Amino acid sequence: MRRWVTILITIILPLKAIAGGKNNNPFYHSSLEQQSIEAFMDNKTVHPLLLLLAADENSDMETFMEAEKQMTELSLWFYKVRDESGKETKALKKLFRKIHKEVFTKYELYTPLGDVFEHGIYNCVSGTAYYSYLLVKIGYQPEIWETPFHVYLSFLNHSGERIMIETTDPDFGFITSKSRMAELESLYSQFDGNWGIEHAKIGNIRNEKQDASSSFKRRINFLELNGLQYLNRGITSILTGDMEESYCDLSKADFFYPSPRTKALMGLFDH
């Protein structure tokens, strides 16, 4: 709880401060991104959803306002269903189904959060960001879990029962079975110590070895999740041959979350 509260309290910039302005720094792909990140670096308060949306060059203040509206409407819908039924977990499951029916329409590997609101396109990182923000908004304390090449979340309902959200599975991704959670988490955390294996087709990537264990699972916070968004952008730029754009995005990924996989990809530029 304290971790999330600290993040949410320290990241709330007045909206008018970043409502416009021309982007004059080629390191950034939009004025929204430049002003949000620079405000954050200056220890000013920035709204968490703005930082998440800033990773998408097509997001602007209109995107933010529409996103907030959507989240508020979903929150009110959830409260109504929960209060009318008196069944919290059932209402949460209905919320999951509603999101996958009306919001998440298409999975793509490397997509930013802005694409969820603009086009319904999502992946495990943007989907987890979406659910994490919404769950905080309706009064829960989500835990974001990073495994070698996947991200998911879990949280406790008000009865203390753990629920796992697998955002990439619209049919069976709302999980309450302890045995199923254990099965998936064991599968997700399998790791051979090679952070470059997922990106083997894009060049010689320096490997970063973990310890002798064959698993990796780490709880990350909101800012580190944002770093994974930029990591995805950097990978996309490499795949399209835009190495300058990739360097900018991987630098921002390293700022928010200096993870082993980001370090491995940054090794492409050590020449």
C-alpha positions as CSV (number, residue, x, y, z in Angstrom):
1,M,0.0,0.0,0.0
2,R,2.7,2.5,1.0
3,R,4.6,1.9,-2.2
4,W,1.6,2.8,-4.4
5,V,0.4,5.7,-2.3
6,T,3.9,7.3,-2.4
7,I,4.0,7.0,-6.2
8,L,0.5,8.3,-6.7
9,I,1.0,11.2,-4.3
10,T,4.3,12.3,-5.8
11,I,3.2,12.2,-9.4
12,I,0.3,14.7,-9.9
13,L,1.2,17.7,-12.1
14,P,-1.5,20.4,-12.7
15,L,-2.9,19.6,-16.2
16,K,-2.7,23.1,-17.6
17,A,1.1,23.0,-17.1
18,I,1.4,20.4,-19.9
19,A,-1.6,21.2,-21.9
20,G,0.3,22.5,-24.9
21,G,3.6,23.7,-26.2
22,K,5.8,22.9,-29.1
23,N,8.2,20.0,-28.8
24,N,11.6,21.5,-29.3
25,N,13.9,18.6,-28.3
26,P,14.5,15.7,-30.8
27,F,15.1,13.4,-27.8
28,Y,11.3,13.4,-27.2
29,H,8.7,12.5,-29.7
30,S,6.0,14.8,-28.4
31,S,5.5,17.9,-26.2
32,L,3.4,15.8,-23.9
33,E,6.2,13.4,-23.3
34,Q,8.9,16.1,-23.0
35,Q,6.9,18.2,-20.5
36,S,5.8,15.2,-18.5
37,I,9.2,13.7,-18.1
38,E,11.0,17.0,-17.5
39,A,8.5,17.9,-14.8
40,F,9.0,14.5,-13.2
41,M,12.8,14.9,-13.4
42,D,12.5,18.3,-11.7
43,N,10.6,16.6,-8.8
44,K,7.3,18.2,-9.8
45,T,4.2,16.2,-9.4
46,V,2.9,14.4,-12.5
47,H,-0.3,12.5,-12.9
48,P,0.6,8.8,-13.2
49,L,-1.7,8.3,-16.3
50,L,0.1,11.1,-18.1
51,L,3.5,9.4,-17.7
52,L,2.1,6.1,-19.0
53,L,0.4,7.8,-22.0
54,A,3.5,9.9,-22.8
55,A,5.3,6.8,-24.2
56,D,2.9,7.0,-27.2
57,E,3.7,9.8,-29.7
58,N,0.0,9.9,-30.7
59,S,-1.2,10.7,-27.2
60,D,-2.1,14.2,-26.1
61,M,-4.2,15.9,-23.5
62,E,-7.4,14.9,-25.3
63,T,-6.3,11.2,-25.0
64,F,-5.7,11.8,-21.3
65,M,-9.1,13.3,-20.7
66,E,-10.8,10.5,-22.6
67,A,-8.8,7.9,-20.7
68,E,-9.8,9.4,-17.4
69,K,-13.4,9.5,-18.5
70,Q,-13.3,5.9,-19.5
71,M,-11.7,4.8,-16.2
72,T,-14.3,6.8,-14.2
73,E,-17.2,5.2,-16.1
74,L,-15.8,1.7,-15.5
75,S,-15.3,2.6,-11.8
76,L,-18.9,3.7,-11.4
77,W,-20.1,0.6,-13.4
78,F,-18.2,-1.7,-11.0
79,Y,-19.5,0.0,-7.9
80,K,-23.1,-0.4,-9.1
81,V,-22.7,-4.1,-10.0
82,R,-20.9,-4.8,-6.8
83,D,-23.4,-3.0,-4.6
84,E,-26.5,-4.5,-6.3
85,S,-25.2,-8.1,-6.2
86,G,-23.3,-7.9,-2.9
87,K,-20.7,-10.1,-4.4
88,E,-17.3,-8.4,-4.8
89,T,-15.4,-11.1,-6.7
90,K,-18.3,-11.7,-9.1
91,A,-18.4,-8.0,-9.8
92,L,-14.6,-7.9,-10.4
93,K,-14.9,-10.8,-12.9
94,K,-17.7,-9.0,-14.7
95,L,-15.5,-6.0,-14.9
96,F,-12.7,-8.1,-16.5
97,R,-15.2,-9.5,-19.1
98,K,-16.5,-6.0,-19.8
99,I,-13.0,-4.7,-20.5
100,H,-12.2,-7.5,-22.8
101,K,-15.4,-7.2,-24.6
102,E,-15.6,-3.4,-25.0
103,V,-12.0,-2.1,-24.5
104,F,-9.3,-4.7,-25.3
105,T,-10.1,-5.7,-28.9
106,K,-6.8,-6.8,-30.4
107,Y,-3.4,-8.1,-29.1
108,E,-0.2,-6.9,-30.6
109,L,3.3,-7.6,-29.1
110,Y,4.8,-4.1,-28.8
111,T,2.1,-1.5,-28.2
112,P,1.9,1.5,-25.8
113,L,-1.0,2.3,-23.4
114,G,-2.3,5.0,-25.7
115,D,-3.2,2.4,-28.3
116,V,-5.6,0.8,-25.8
117,F,-7.6,4.0,-25.5
118,E,-7.3,4.9,-29.2
119,H,-7.7,1.6,-30.9
120,G,-8.3,-1.2,-28.4
121,I,-4.9,-2.7,-29.1
122,Y,-3.0,-4.0,-26.1
123,N,-0.2,-6.3,-24.9
124,C,0.8,-7.6,-21.4
125,V,2.6,-4.4,-20.5
126,S,-0.1,-1.9,-21.6
127,G,-2.8,-4.3,-20.4
128,T,-1.3,-4.5,-17.0
129,A,-0.8,-0.8,-16.8
130,Y,-4.5,-0.3,-17.7
131,Y,-5.7,-2.7,-15.0
132,S,-3.2,-1.5,-12.4
133,Y,-4.4,2.1,-12.7
134,L,-8.1,1.1,-12.7
135,L,-7.7,-1.1,-9.7
136,V,-6.1,1.6,-7.7
137,K,-8.9,3.9,-8.8
138,I,-11.5,1.5,-7.4
139,G,-9.7,0.9,-4.1
140,Y,-7.4,-2.0,-4.6
141,Q,-3.6,-2.4,-4.2
142,P,-2.3,-4.3,-7.2
143,E,1.0,-6.0,-7.3
144,I,2.8,-5.9,-10.7
145,W,4.9,-8.9,-11.5
146,E,7.7,-9.1,-14.0
147,T,9.0,-12.4,-15.3
148,P,11.6,-13.0,-18.0
149,F,9.3,-12.1,-21.0
150,H,5.9,-11.4,-19.5
151,V,4.1,-9.1,-17.1
152,Y,0.9,-9.8,-15.1
153,L,-0.7,-8.5,-11.9
154,S,-2.4,-9.8,-8.8
155,F,-4.3,-8.3,-5.9
156,L,-6.3,-9.1,-2.8
157,N,-10.0,-8.6,-2.6
158,H,-11.5,-7.1,0.5
159,S,-11.9,-10.6,2.0
160,G,-8.2,-11.2,1.6
161,E,-8.5,-13.6,-1.3
162,R,-5.8,-13.3,-4.0
163,I,-6.9,-12.8,-7.6
164,M,-4.5,-12.9,-10.6
165,I,-5.2,-11.0,-13.8
166,E,-3.7,-12.4,-17.0
167,T,-4.5,-9.6,-19.3
168,T,-3.6,-11.5,-22.5
169,D,-6.2,-14.2,-21.9
170,P,-9.7,-12.8,-22.4
171,D,-11.4,-16.1,-21.7
172,F,-9.6,-17.4,-18.6
173,G,-7.5,-14.5,-17.5
174,F,-9.4,-13.8,-14.3
175,I,-7.9,-16.4,-12.0
176,T,-8.9,-17.3,-8.4
177,S,-7.7,-20.9,-8.3
178,K,-4.5,-21.1,-6.2
179,S,-3.3,-24.2,-8.2
180,R,-3.8,-22.4,-11.5
181,M,-2.0,-19.3,-10.2
182,A,0.9,-21.5,-9.1
183,E,1.0,-23.3,-12.4
184,L,1.1,-20.1,-14.5
185,E,3.6,-18.3,-12.2
186,S,6.0,-21.3,-12.4
187,L,5.7,-21.3,-16.2
188,Y,6.2,-17.5,-16.5
189,S,9.2,-17.4,-14.3
190,Q,11.3,-20.1,-16.1
191,F,14.5,-18.5,-17.1
192,D,17.8,-19.6,-18.6
193,G,19.7,-16.5,-17.6
194,N,19.8,-15.1,-21.2
195,W,18.0,-11.7,-21.5
196,G,18.8,-11.6,-25.2
197,I,17.0,-14.8,-26.3
198,E,13.7,-13.0,-27.1
199,H,15.4,-10.6,-29.5
200,A,17.8,-13.1,-31.1
201,K,16.7,-12.0,-34.6
202,I,17.8,-8.4,-34.2
203,G,21.5,-8.8,-33.7
204,N,24.3,-9.7,-31.3
205,I,23.0,-8.8,-27.9
206,R,25.2,-9.0,-24.8
207,N,23.8,-11.5,-22.3
208,E,23.4,-10.6,-18.6
209,K,23.4,-13.7,-16.4
210,Q,21.3,-14.0,-13.3
211,D,22.3,-16.3,-10.4
212,A,22.3,-20.1,-10.7
213,S,18.5,-20.3,-10.2
214,S,16.3,-21.3,-13.1
215,S,13.5,-18.8,-12.4
216,F,13.0,-15.0,-12.3
217,K,10.1,-13.2,-10.8
218,R,10.2,-9.7,-9.5
219,R,7.6,-7.3,-8.2
220,I,7.9,-3.9,-9.9
221,N,6.3,-0.6,-9.4
222,F,4.5,1.8,-11.6
223,L,7.6,3.7,-12.8
224,E,9.4,0.5,-13.6
225,L,6.4,-0.7,-15.6
226,N,6.7,2.6,-17.6
227,G,10.3,1.6,-18.3
228,L,9.1,-1.6,-19.8
229,Q,6.8,0.4,-22.1
230,Y,9.8,2.3,-23.4
231,L,11.7,-0.9,-23.7
232,N,9.0,-2.2,-26.1
233,R,9.2,1.0,-28.1
234,G,13.0,0.6,-28.3
235,I,12.6,-2.9,-29.6
236,T,10.0,-1.8,-32.2
237,S,12.4,0.9,-33.5
238,I,15.2,-1.7,-33.8
239,L,12.9,-4.0,-35.8
240,T,12.1,-1.1,-38.2
241,G,15.7,-0.1,-38.5
242,D,15.4,3.3,-36.7
243,M,18.4,3.0,-34.4
244,E,18.4,6.7,-33.4
245,E,14.8,6.4,-32.2
246,S,15.6,3.1,-30.5
247,Y,18.5,4.7,-28.6
248,C,16.2,7.5,-27.3
249,D,13.5,5.1,-26.1
250,L,16.0,2.7,-24.5
251,S,17.6,5.6,-22.7
252,K,14.2,6.5,-21.3
253,A,13.6,2.8,-20.5
254,D,16.9,2.8,-18.6
255,F,15.9,5.9,-16.7
256,F,12.6,4.5,-15.4
257,Y,13.9,1.0,-15.0
258,P,17.5,0.0,-15.5
259,S,16.7,-3.6,-16.0
260,P,19.1,-6.4,-17.3
261,R,17.2,-6.7,-20.5
262,T,17.4,-2.9,-21.2
263,K,21.1,-3.1,-20.4
264,A,21.5,-5.9,-22.9
265,L,19.8,-4.0,-25.7
266,M,21.8,-0.8,-24.9
267,G,24.8,-3.0,-25.6
268,L,23.9,-2.6,-29.3
269,F,25.1,1.0,-29.1
270,D,28.5,0.3,-27.4
271,H,30.5,0.9,-30.6
